[in-house]
Amino acid sequence: MVMGSRRMTNSMLFGIAVALAVAACAGAGSVGVNYGRVADNLPSALKVVKLVTSQGIDRVKLYDTDPAVLRAFSGSGVKVTVALPNEQLVFVSRRLSNAYAWVKQNVAAYVPATQIAAVAVGNEVFVGAKNVTSYLVPAMNNIYKALVFYKLQGTVKVSSPLALSALQTSYPPSSGAFRSELTGSVMRPMLDFLNQTGSYLMVNVYPYFAYKDNVAVISLDYALFRPNAGVRDSASGLLYKNLFDAQLDAVFAAMAALGHKNLDIVVTETGWPSKGDEDETGASRNNAAAYNGNLVKHVISNSGTPMKPNASLDTYLFALFNENKKPGPTSERNFGLFYPTEAKVYDIALSAKEVKNSPPSAQAPASRPFFSGSTPVATQNTVPPAADASTAYSPSSSRGSATTPRRSFSIVVALIFVYLAL
């Protein structure tokens, strides 16, 4: 009887250990890339698929539903997020039949050969010059109903990318709140929709723009994930070592304030330009390599954020190519990881396998504390309004196994040791 109980205990402990190990690995964040095509010199879609898969990238986000591109990704194993452009929101929101027709033509026609994983309904709708905000949630609802009609709701998620300008308050991160004029009319019903459909909030996050506009306040090391003293949230006591996490936690807090503390976030755009105009401080190839390279490591390490340490942060880098026809300052045409020739703009690991096999990168020493002045950042409880993450401008598009979380890994190891000791 004792032996039987012992065998059962051993089996249970081993089973728990294996389950935790699998859960930890399954929850690791992944890195994808935005495939923008505002250019006249890019390689063919078929060549792009080969380039993407050769880099170990298994997720791509598009800004449209170009048939040639969707056909090119057929059979590639790459998960694709397609987009319903802002200018089609009114059309899709007004009649359910319009949504049925859109989904039939742009999604159902390509699956399952092309693995369409999500539909991004609009992009940074609140930023656009033409106000179509009131049509956003109705359009999302109609697209979802159309997916249900074609029995695709289980594999294709529906969401909409937000710019950080949707936040009214972003510092300290724990006080994050959406703009009052958006809260009741858009954000609450949108978050309710995402929760009911098992989806996630798409967010575009650009520490570069916050740094560029506040160079006297924000340290470059803090923006680039390099060693720094960090900044402590005076309300929560949490210590932030990078601006990316602080911006994300402001969004998590804003969602929690509306009763949605368990919704996931997918970062649908983030990046750093490799070149800029004279007044675009920080835009350089070295800084772009540091930001994107360190970001990839951060995401696949599954360390989450200070507020959400267990969050799996799937993230899409902006962008795959430098796009020579994008309007605006020089930086807008230099966010790419690759030149149109398919040569790398700078060499960084883009997948968990590459990160694992690459040598440790040399980290530049911290240049200065996060705040200007003589007060150590670890004891600083305030931040000048200029450093508020909500001031960050986000560029509009109209324009293998990962490391397991340390906490889960420790539990797994402990249980295995207990099992072996019995």
DOBA-489254 format. One record per residue (C-alpha): x, y, z. Coordinates in steps of 0.2 Angstrom, whole numbers, plus 2048, in hexadecimal, padded with zeros to 3 digits. Layout:
N
XYZ/...
This chain:
422
800800800/80E80C804/8178077F4/80780B7EA/80581C7F2/8178207EF/81681B7DC/8068267DB/80F8347E3/81E8327D8/8138317C9/8098417CE/81884B7D2/8208467C1/81084A7B8/80F85B7C0/82185F7BC/81F85A7AA/80E8647A8/8178737B0/8258727A4/81A870795/81087F79B/81F88A79D/82688678C/815888784/81389978B/8238A1785/8218B077A/8258B0768/82C8BD75C/8248C174B/8268CF73E/81C8DC735/81C8DA722/8198EB71C/81A8EF709/81A902707/8289006FB/82C8FD6E9/83C8F36EA/8378E46F5/83A8D26F1/82B8C76EB/8208BF6F8/8278AE6F5/8388B46F9/8328BD708/82B8AC70F/83C8A470C/8448B2715/8388B2724/83989F726/84C89F724/84D8AB733/84389F73E/8348AC73E/8238A373F/8178B2741/8148C0735/8088CF735/8028D7726/7F98E7723/7ED8E1716/7E78D070E/7F18D06FE/7ED8C06F5/7FE8BE6EE/8068BF6FF/7F98B4707/7FB8A76FA/80E8A86FC/80D8A370F/80289470A/80A884712/81888E71A/81388B72C/81489E730/8058A5739/7FE8B4731/7F58C3738/7EB8CC72A/7E48DD72B/7D38E5728/7D98F7723/7D190672C/7C890C71D/7BE8FC71C/7B78FD72E/7A8907729/7A48FA71B/7A68EB727/79D8F2736/78D8F772D/7888E6726/78C8D572C/78B8CF71A/79A8DA716/7A48D2724/79F8C171D/7A58C670C/7B58CD713/7B98BD71D/7B58B270F/7C08BB702/7CF8BF70E/7CF8B171B/7C58A2717/7CB8A1705/7DD89E70C/7DC89371B/7E1886720/7F0886714/7F4898719/7F489972C/7EA8A972F/7EB8AB742/7E38BC745/7DA8CA73D/7E08DC742/7D08E6740/7D78F873C/7E78FE742/7EA90C74F/7D891274B/7D8920758/7E7928750/7E092973F/7DC93A737/7CB933732/7C192E742/7BA91D740/7BB918752/7A8915754/7A9908747/7B78FE74E/7AE8F275B/79F8EF74F/7AC8EA741/7B58DF74D/7A48D6752/79F8D4740/7B08CC73B/7AF8C074A/79D8BB745/7A38B8733/7B18AD73A/7A48A3744/79A8A1734/7A989972B/7AE88F73B/7BE89973D/7BC8A174E/7C6894756/7D689774D/7D48A9747/7D48B7755/7CD8C8752/7D58D875A/7DB8EA756/7EC8F2758/7EC900764/7F990E765/7FF914776/7F6924773/7E691B778/7ED91D78A/7E892D794/7F49287A2/80391D7A1/80E9227AF/81191A7BB/80C90A7B2/8019047BF/7F69137BD/7F49107AA/7E39167A3/7DA917793/7D592878C/7C492D794/7BC930783/7C091E77E/7BC91578E/7AA91278D/7A791377A/7B5909774/7C1901780/7B58F978C/7AB8F077E/7BB8EC775/7C28E3784/7B28DB788/7B28D4776/7C48CE777/7C08C5787/7B08BD781/7B98B7771/7C98B1779/7D38BD770/7E18CA776/7E48DD775/7F08E2767/7FB8F076C/8098FA762/8178FF76E/82690A769/83290F776/83C918769/830926767/82E92877A/84192977B/84393576C/837941773/83E940784/85193E783/854949792/84A93E79D/84A92C796/85B923796/86091A786/86490B790/85390A797/84C90B786/8578FE77E/8568F078C/8688F3791/86E8F37A4/8679027AD/8619067BF/84F9057BA/84090F7C0/83490A7CE/82190C7CC/81D9167DC/80C90F7DD/80F8FC7DB/8228FC7E0/8268F27D0/8378F67C9/8388F87B6/8488F57AD/8428FA79B/835906793/82D8F8789/8278EF799/8218FF7A1/817904791/80F8F3791/80B8F37A3/8029037A1/7F68FB795/7F48EB7A0/7EF8F77AE/7E39017A3/7DB8F079E/7DA8EB7B0/7D28FC7B5/7C38F77A9/7C28E57B1/7CD8DC7A5/7DD8D77AF/7DF8C67A6/7DF8CB794/7EF8C878A/7F88D4780/8008D176F/80D8DF76A/8088E1758/8168EE754/8268F375C/8378F8755/845904754/84B90E744/85D90B73E/85E91C736/85692D739/857940736/86294B740/85494E74C/84F93C74F/85A93975E/85F926760/85B92074F/86A91674A/86F904745/877900755/86890675F/85C8FD754/8668ED756/8678EF769/8548F276B/84E8E475F/85C8D8765/8588DA777/8468DB774/8468C976C/8508C277B/8438CB787/8348C377E/83A8B277C/8418B178E/82E8B2793/8328BD7A2/8228C779F/8218D87A7/8238DE7B9/8108DF7BA/80D8CF7B0/81C8C47B3/8148B57AB/80D8BD79C/8128B678B/8168C5780/8148C076E/81D8CF765/81E8D4753/82D8DF74E/82A8ED742/82F8EA735/8368DD729/83D8E971C/8428FB71A/834903710/839910704/828918700/82291B712/81F92E715/826937724/83793972B/84692E727/843923735/83291D72E/83C91571F/84990D72A/840902737/8448F272D/84E8E3732/8538E0720/8578EA711/84C8E6701/85C8DC6FB/8588D070A/8688D5712/8678D8725/8678EA72B/8708E473A/8738D2741/8688CC74F/8608BC754/84D8BB750/8488AA757/84A8A1767/85689575F/8618A3758/8618AB769/86689A772/875898766/87B8AA765/8898B0771/8848BC77E/8838CE778/88F8DB77F/8848E7789/8898F9789/88B90079B/87D90B7A1/87F91C79B/8759257A8/8669227B4/8559227AD/8519337B4/85C9427B2/86394A7C2/86C9427D1/85F9387D9/8619257D6/85391E7CC/8509107D8/84A91C7E5/8419287D9/82E9287DA/8299347CD/82C9377BB/82A9477B1/81B9487A7/825948797/82A93679A/81893079B/81792178F/807928787/81193577F/819928774/81492A762/811919758/814919746/80491673C/80490872F/7FB913722/80B914721/83B88975E/83A887771/83D89677C/84589878D/83889479A/8348A07A8/84089F7B7/83189D7C3/82988F7BA/83A8877B6/83E8877C9/82E87E7CE/8318717C0/84386E7C6/83E86D7D8/8308607D5/83B8557CA/8488557D8/83B8507E5/8358427D9/84783C7D7/84A83C7EA/83B8317ED/
